[in-house]
Amino acid sequence: MTTTRSQQLFDDAQTLMPGGVNSPVRAFGSVGGSPRFIARGAGAHFWDEDGNRYLDYVGSWGPLIHGHAPPFIHDAVRAQLARGTSFGAPTALEVEMAREVCAAVPSIEMVRMVNSGTEAVMGAIRVARGFTGRRKIIKFAGCYHGHSDALLVQAGSGALTLGVPDSAGVTPAQTADTISAHYNAIDETRALIRELGDELAVVAVEPLPANMGLVKPKSGFLEMLREETQKSGALLLFDEVMTGFRLARGGFQEVAGITPDITTLGKIIGGGFPVGAYGGRREIMECVAPVGPVYQAGTLSGNPMAMTAGLTSLRALTPEKYEYLENLGARLENGVRAALQETGTTAQMQRWGSMWTLFFSPVPVEDYAGAKASDAQKFGRFFHAMLERSFYLPPSQFEAAFISLAHTERDIDDTVEAMREALKV
């Protein structure tokens, strides 16, 4: 496989952009080697600048549930492009998107569109503080909610960690009210919520974490969060930027049967364009300007291109398509488990619907500590073995992979066969 053009671009890019990329994981730092520069995509595949074709399991990190360049979305976007890209004024498309989201997601009665998942969570946290009049935030180690200052805190080894910045440029004052707890630690987190009492504004959680690899919630964990936040008067925030419209129309909260106070969305609701949203109960969202005192604004929020692509994507997601994705996911899981057994490989295939991670760990991964204990070097070797076989996986042990509606049963079977070979490397 020749990668001369990608290597040349990467060499040039490193002189022009930090690390040669505009988002860190793309640089292949976790797996070694040089990234492929992608030229085009169609269906479940994309091609790099050297003409190499790959079966893609990243899908732009989740938004491309219909695959690359679906004609029905592109036709809608071209029609909107002829009418205009952005007006800085209200459009009917924003109203249609709000109605679509509110009808689908159980927790959302009103919604505000923004331009990224980071911006969505930042706005939701601000609203939670404004609504409750409280300051403290609980987040969980391994759950990523974007790169806003207050949420970039380190994971601690004790019951909680108070305000220790996890990035240069973030000051202790900016994280002083953020507490990092341990995901799936039911009794520990219950005690922490009770200890904080009327200081706690919001508990923010990925209900199905996918930013430390895919980790499933223990039975009773999310239920405990809902019960304890209601008792304390704090809000419960589900970050469904990845899981929203991915596992069901109503997101993971529909699957789990738990209704949070605030939900953040992104990715699929933009149909491949930059997007984010936060929403919740009417009384909470009416705290947002211009109705209420919590300020937030954005020049390109709700722009016609993202709204058109997103609406077209959402309206094409039927129960039958979610069933198709589940069937493909189950086929992949069963095949990988068989391959692990046949090759004598110690690893954990963790999946929910069309999201999955293969952890090189001797035991199931239940939290951030478990994810960090997995064998990242072995994953790196596996990743490159798959890449050489023309299968593009997330270039990090700590990211979820995605199946799209463009994948076929043949694609899944080919993937399993390639994995069987790659696991021997």
For each residue, the residues with C-beta under 8 A, 3 or more apart:
1: 50 52 388 390
2: 50 52
3: 6 7 34 36 48 50 52
4: 7 8 50
5: 8 9 37 48 49 50
6: 3 9 10 34 35 36 37 48 49 50
7: 3 4 10 11 34
8: 4 5 11 12
9: 5 6 12 13 37 49
10: 6 7 13 14 20 34 35 37
11: 7 8 14 15 20
12: 8 9 15 16
13: 9 10 16 17 20 21
14: 10 11 17 19 20
15: 11 12
16: 12 13 20
17: 13 14 20 21 22
18: 21
19: 14 24 27 29
20: 10 11 13 14 16 17 27 35
21: 13 17 18 24 26 27 35
22: 17 26
23: 26
24: 19 21 27 29
25: 29 30 394 395 396 399
26: 21 22 23 35 395
27: 19 20 21 24 35
28: 31 32 33 34 35 395
29: 19 24 25 32
30: 25 376 380 395 396 397 398
31: 28 379 380 383 384 395 396
32: 28 29 380 384
33: 28 384
34: 3 6 7 10 28
35: 6 10 20 21 26 27 28 395
36: 3 6 48 49 52 54 387 392
37: 5 6 9 10 48 49
38: 41 46 47 48 49
39: 46 47 48 49
40: 46 47 68 69
41: 38 45 46 47 56 67 68 69
42: 45 46 67 68 69
43: 67 68 69 406
44: 55 56 67 68 404 406 407 408 411
45: 41 42 53 54 55 56 68
46: 38 39 40 41 42 53 54 56 68 392
47: 38 39 40 41 51 52 53 54
48: 3 5 6 36 37 38 39 51 52 54
49: 5 6 9 36 37 38 39
50: 1 2 3 4 5 6
51: 47 48
52: 1 2 3 36 47 48 390
53: 45 46 47 390
54: 36 45 46 47 48 387 390 391 392
55: 44 45 390 391 392 407 411 414 415
56: 41 44 45 46 59 68 392 404
57: 391 392 393 394 401 402 403 415
58: 61 392 393 394 401 402
59: 56 62 63 64 65 67 68 402 404
60: 63 64 267 272
61: 58 242 267 394 399 402
62: 59 65 210 242 246 267 268 400 402
63: 59 60 266 267 268 270 271 272
64: 59 60 67 68 272 402 404
65: 59 62 245 246 268 313 317 325 354 402 404 405
66: 70 72 73 313 316 404 405 406
67: 41 42 43 44 59 64 70 404 405 406 407
68: 40 41 42 43 44 45 46 56 59 64 406
69: 40 41 42 43 74
70: 66 67 73 74 406
71: 74 75
72: 66 75 76 312 316
73: 66 70 76 77 271 272 309 312 313
74: 69 70 71 77 78
75: 71 72 78 79
76: 72 73 79 80 308 309 311 312
77: 73 74 80 81 271 305 308 309 312
78: 74 75 81 82
79: 75 76 82 83 308
80: 76 77 83 84 85 93 304 305 308
81: 77 78 84 85 305
82: 78 79
83: 79 80 304
84: 80 81 87 304
85: 80 81 303 304 305
86: 299 300 303 304 305
87: 84 91 304
88: 299
89:
90: 94 95 302
91: 87 94 95 302 304 307
92: 95 96
93: 80 96 97 302 304 307 308 311
94: 90 91 97 98 113 302 307
95: 90 91 92 98 99
96: 92 93 99 100 307 311
97: 93 94 100 101 113 269 302 307 310 311
98: 94 95 101 102 110 111 113
99: 95 96 102 103
100: 96 97 103 104 311 314 315
101: 97 98 104 105 108 111 265 269 277 279
102: 98 99 105 108 109 110 111 279
103: 99 100
104: 100 101 245 249 250 314
105: 101 102 108 240 244 250 251 253 254 263 265 279
106: 250 253 254 259
107: 238 253 259 260 261 262 263 279 280 281
108: 101 102 105 111 263 279 280
109: 102 279 280 281 282 285
110: 98 102 279 280 281 282 285 286
111: 98 101 102 108 277 278 279 285
112: 123 277 278 279 285 288 296 301
113: 94 97 98 275 276 277 301 302 307
114: 119 120 123 275 276 277 278 296 298 301
115: 119 274 275 276 298 300 301 306
116: 119 120 146 266 274 275 276
117: 120 121 145 146 239 241 264 266 267 276
118: 121 122 145 146 147 148 276
119: 114 115 116 122 123 146 276 298
120: 114 116 117 123 124 146 241 264 265 266 276 277 278
121: 117 118 124 125 145 146 148 151 204 237 239 241 264 278
122: 118 119 125 126 146 148
123: 112 114 119 120 126 127 278 288 296
124: 120 121 127 128 202 204 237 262 264 278 280
125: 121 122 128 129 137 148 150 151 201 202 204 237
126: 122 123 129 130 294 296
127: 123 124 130 131 262 278 280 284 285 287 288 294 296
128: 124 125 131 132 137 201 202 235 237 261 262 284
129: 125 126 132 133 134 135 201 202
130: 126 127 133 287 292 293 294
131: 127 128 235 283 284 287 294
132: 128 129 201 202 233 234 235
133: 129 130
134: 129 198 199 200 201 234
135: 129 177 199 201
136: 177 178 179 196 199 200 201
137: 125 128 150 151 177 178 179 200 201 202 203 204
138: 179 180 181 189 192 193 196 200 202 203 204
139: 143 145 151 153 178 179 180 181 203 204 205
140: 143 180 181 182 183 204 205 206 209 368
141: 155 156 180 181 182 183 367 368 369
142: 155 183 209 211 212 215 367 368 371
143: 139 140 183 204 205 206 209 211 212 239
144: 206 211 212
145: 117 118 121 139 148 151 204 206 239 264
146: 116 117 118 119 120 121 122 151
147: 118 151 152 167
148: 118 121 122 125 145 151 152
149: 152 170 171 174 175
150: 125 137 174 175 177 178
151: 121 125 137 139 145 146 147 148 178 204
152: 147 148 149 165 166 167 170 175
153: 139 161 163 164 165 166 175 178 180
154: 161 164 165 166 180
155: 141 142 161 180 182 368 369
156: 141 159 160 161 164 180
157:
158: 161
159: 156 181 182 188 191 192
160: 156 179 180 181 192
161: 153 154 155 156 158 164 179 180
162: 176 178 179
163: 153 172 175 176 177 178 179
164: 153 154 156 161 172 175 180
165: 152 153 154 168 170 171 172 174 175
166: 152 153 154 170
167: 147 152 170
168: 165
169:
170: 149 152 165 166 167 174 175
171: 149 165 174 175
172: 163 164 165 175 176
173: 176
174: 149 150 165 170 171
175: 149 150 152 153 163 164 165 170 171 172 178
176: 162 163 172 173
177: 135 136 137 150 163
178: 136 137 139 150 151 153 162 163 175
179: 136 137 138 139 160 161 162 163 192 196
180: 138 139 140 141 153 154 155 156 160 161 164
181: 138 139 140 141 159 160 185 188 189 192
182: 140 141 155 159 185 188 189 367 368 369
183: 140 141 142 143 205 209 215 217 221 366 367 368
184: 215 217 218 221 366 367
185: 181 182 188 189 367
186: 189 190 218 220 221 224
187: 190 191
188: 159 181 182 185 191 192
189: 138 181 182 185 186 192 193 221 224 225 228
190: 186 187 193 194 224 228
191: 159 187 188 194 195
192: 138 159 160 179 181 188 189 195 196
193: 138 189 190 196 200 203 225 228 229 232 234
194: 190 191 197 228 232
195: 191 192
196: 136 138 179 192 193 199 200 232 234
197: 194 200 232
198: 134 232 233
199: 134 135 136 196
200: 134 136 137 138 193 196 197 203 229 232 234
201: 125 128 129 132 134 135 136 137 234 235
202: 124 125 128 129 132 137 138 234 235 236 237 261 262
203: 137 138 139 193 200 225 229 234 235 236 237
204: 121 124 125 137 138 139 140 143 145 151 237 239
205: 139 140 143 183 222 225 236 237 238 239
206: 140 143 144 145 209 210 211 238 239 240 242 243
207: 217 222 238 239 240 243 252 253 256 258 260
208: 214 215 216 217 242 243 247 252 352 355
209: 140 142 143 183 206 212 214 215
210: 62 206 213 214 215 242 243 355 357 399 400
211: 142 143 144 206 242 398 399 400
212: 142 143 144 209 215 365 368 371 372 398
213: 210 350 357 359 365 371 374 397 398 399 400
214: 208 209 210 350 351 352 355 356 357 400
215: 142 183 184 208 209 210 212 350 365 366 367 370 371
216: 208 350 352 366
217: 183 184 207 208 221 222 256
218: 184 186 221 366
219:
220: 186 223 224
221: 183 184 186 189 217 218 224 225
222: 205 207 217 225 226 256 258
223: 220 226 227 258
224: 186 189 190 220 221 227 228
225: 189 193 203 205 221 222 228 229 236
226: 222 223 229 230 236 258 259 260
227: 223 224 230 231
228: 189 190 193 194 224 225 231 232
229: 193 200 203 225 226 232 233 234 235 236 261
230: 226 227 233 236
231: 227 228
232: 193 194 196 197 198 200 228 229
233: 132 198 229 230
234: 132 134 193 196 200 201 202 203 229
235: 128 131 132 201 202 203 229 260 261 262 280 284
236: 202 203 205 225 226 229 230 260 261 262
237: 121 124 125 128 202 203 204 205 260 261 262 263 264
238: 107 205 206 207 251 252 253 258 260 262 263 264
239: 117 121 143 145 204 205 206 207 264
240: 105 206 207 243 244 251 252 253 263 264 265
241: 117 120 121 244 264 265 266 267 276
242: 61 62 206 208 210 211 246 266 267 355 400
243: 206 207 208 210 240 246 247 251 252 355
244: 105 240 241 251 252 263 265 266 267 268 269
245: 65 104 248 249 251 265 268 269 314 317
246: 62 65 242 243 251 267 268 353 354 355 402
247: 208 243 251 252 255 322 352 353 354 355
248: 245 251 252 254 255 322
249: 104 245 254 314 317 322
250: 104 105 106 253 254 255
251: 105 238 240 243 244 245 246 247 248 254 255 263 265
252: 207 208 238 240 243 244 247 248 255 256
253: 105 106 107 207 238 240 250 256 257 258 259 260 263
254: 105 106 248 249 250 251 257
255: 247 248 250 251 252
256: 207 217 222 252 253
257: 253 254
258: 207 222 223 226 238 253
259: 106 107 226 253
260: 107 207 226 235 236 237 238 253 263 280
261: 107 128 202 229 235 236 237 280 281 284
262: 107 124 127 128 202 235 236 237 238 278 279 280 284
263: 105 107 108 237 238 240 244 251 253 260 278 279 280
264: 117 120 121 124 145 237 238 239 240 241 276 277 278
265: 101 105 120 240 241 244 245 251 269 276 277 278 279
266: 63 116 117 120 241 242 244 269 270 275 276 277
267: 60 61 62 63 117 241 242 244 246 270 275
268: 62 63 65 244 245 246 271 310 313 314
269: 97 101 244 245 265 266 275 277 310 313 314
270: 63 266 267 273 274 275 306 309 310
271: 63 73 77 268 306 308 309 310 311 312 313 314
272: 60 63 64 73 309 313
273: 270 303 305 306 309 310
274: 115 116 270 300 306
275: 113 114 115 116 266 267 269 270 306 310
276: 113 114 115 116 117 118 119 120 241 264 265 266
277: 101 111 112 113 114 120 264 265 266 269
278: 111 112 114 120 121 123 124 127 262 263 264 265
279: 101 102 105 107 108 109 110 111 112 262 263 265 285
280: 107 108 109 110 124 127 235 260 261 262 263 284 285
281: 107 109 110 261 284 285
282: 109 110 285 286
283: 131 286 287
284: 127 128 131 235 261 262 280 281 287
285: 109 110 111 112 127 279 280 281 282 288
286: 110 282 283 291 292
287: 127 130 131 283 284 291 292 293 294
288: 112 123 127 285 291 292 294 296
289: 292 293 294 295 296 297
290:
291: 286 287 288
292: 130 286 287 288 289
293: 130 287 289
294: 126 127 130 131 287 288 289
295: 289
296: 112 114 123 126 127 288 289
297: 289 301
298: 114 115 119 301
299: 86 88
300: 86 115 274 303
301: 112 113 114 115 297 298
302: 90 91 93 94 97 113 306 307
303: 85 86 273 300 306 307
304: 80 83 84 85 86 87 91 93 307 308
305: 77 80 81 85 86 273 308 309
306: 115 270 271 273 274 275 302 303 309 310
307: 91 93 94 96 97 113 302 303 304 310 311
308: 76 77 79 80 93 271 304 305 311 312
309: 73 76 77 270 271 272 273 305 306 312 313
310: 97 268 269 270 271 273 275 306 307 313 314
311: 76 93 96 97 100 271 307 308 314 315
312: 72 73 76 77 271 308 309 315 316
313: 65 66 73 268 269 271 272 309 310 316 317
314: 100 104 245 249 268 269 271 310 311 317
315: 100 311 312
316: 66 72 312 313 321
317: 65 245 249 313 314 321 322
318: 321 322
319: 322 323
320: 323 324
321: 316 317 318 324 325 405
322: 247 248 249 317 318 319 325 326 353
323: 319 320 326 327
324: 320 321 327 328 405
325: 65 321 322 328 329 353 354 403 405
326: 322 323 329 330 353 354
327: 323 324 330 331
328: 324 325 331 332 354 403 407 409 412
329: 325 326 332 333 351 352 353 354 355 356 403
330: 326 327 333 334 351
331: 327 328 334 335 409 412 413
332: 328 329 335 336 351 356 403 412 415 416
333: 329 330 336 337 349 351 356
334: 330 331 337 338
335: 331 332 338 339 412 413 415 416 419
336: 332 333 339 340 349 358 416 419
337: 333 334 340 341 349
338: 334 335 341 342 416
339: 335 336 342 343 345 416 419 420 423
340: 336 337 343 345 346 347 349 423
341: 337 338 344
342: 338 339 420
343: 339 340 420 423 424
344: 341
345: 339 340 423
346: 340 360 361 362
347: 340 358 359 360 361 423
348: 358 359 361 363 364 365
349: 333 336 337 340 356 358
350: 213 214 215 216 356 357 358 359 364 365
351: 214 329 330 332 333 355 356 357
352: 208 214 216 247 329 355 356
353: 246 247 322 325 326 329
354: 65 246 247 325 326 328 329 402 403 404
355: 208 210 214 242 243 246 247 329 351 352 400 401 402 403
356: 214 329 332 333 349 350 351 352 400 401 403
357: 210 213 214 350 351 365 397 399 400 401
358: 336 347 348 349 350 379 382 419
359: 213 347 348 350 365 371 374 397
360: 346 347 374 375 376 378 379 382 397
361: 346 347 348 364 365 370 371 373 374 375
362: 346
363: 348 370
364: 348 350 361 370
365: 212 213 215 348 350 357 359 361 370 371 374
366: 183 184 215 216 218 370
367: 141 142 182 183 184 185 215 370 371
368: 140 141 142 155 182 183 212 371 372
369: 141 155 182 372 373
370: 215 361 363 364 365 366 367 373 374
371: 142 212 213 215 359 361 365 367 368 374 397 398
372: 212 368 369
373: 361 369 370
374: 213 359 360 361 365 370 371 379 397
375: 360 361 378 379 397
376: 30 360 379 380 397
377: 380 381
378: 360 375 381 382
379: 31 358 360 374 375 376 382 383 397
380: 30 31 32 376 377 383 384 397
381: 377 378 384 385 425
382: 358 360 378 379 385 386 422 423 425
383: 31 379 380 386 387 393 395
384: 31 32 33 380 381 387 388
385: 381 382 388 389 421 422 425
386: 382 383 389 391 392 393 418 419 422
387: 36 54 383 384 390 391 392 393
388: 1 384 385
389: 385 386 418 421 422
390: 1 52 53 54 55 387
391: 54 55 57 386 387 415 418
392: 36 46 54 55 56 57 58 386 387
393: 57 58 383 386 387 401
394: 25 57 58 61 399 400 401
395: 25 26 28 30 31 35 383 399
396: 25 30 31 399
397: 30 213 357 359 360 371 374 375 376 379 380
398: 30 211 212 213 371
399: 25 61 210 211 213 357 394 395 396
400: 62 210 211 213 214 242 355 356 357 394
401: 57 58 355 356 357 393 394
402: 57 58 59 61 62 64 65 246 354 355
403: 57 325 328 329 332 354 355 356 407 412
404: 44 56 59 64 65 66 67 354 407
405: 65 66 67 321 324 325
406: 43 44 66 67 68 70
407: 44 55 67 328 403 404 411 412
408: 44 411 412
409: 328 331 412 413
410: 413 414
411: 44 55 407 408 414 415
412: 328 331 332 335 403 407 408 409 415 416
413: 331 335 409 410 416 417
414: 55 410 411 417 418
415: 55 57 332 335 391 411 412 418 419
416: 332 335 336 338 339 412 413 419 420
417: 413 414 420 421
418: 386 389 391 414 415 421 422
419: 335 336 339 358 386 415 416 422 423
420: 339 342 343 416 417 423 424
421: 385 389 417 418 424 425
422: 382 385 386 389 418 419 425
423: 339 340 343 345 347 382 419 420
424: 343 420 421
425: 381 382 385 421 422
